[in-house]
Amino acid sequence: MGGLAAAVGVALINSIGNMGGFFGPYIMGWLKSTTADYRVGLDVLALVLVVGAGAMVLVRADKTAEMVAH
């Protein structure tokens, strides 16, 4: 990637990170007040982390397969 594509990629990653920083505490607080326990909120945030890591692995595997095909 170069130029515009790299800039858009960095901006997208930044935007997703900022949304997580904004919504994460609200979700955590809502789950804590709903369930009266921090465990559920931490489980949800851990699940989001695992899903993100899985998506990263899938994208990486797809890119690797694409490079091998060429």
Secondary structure, DSSP 8 states (H G I E B T S, - for coil): --THHHHHHHHHHHHHHHHHHHHHHHHHHHHHHHHS-HHHHHHHHHHHHHHHHHHHHHHHHHHHHHHHH-
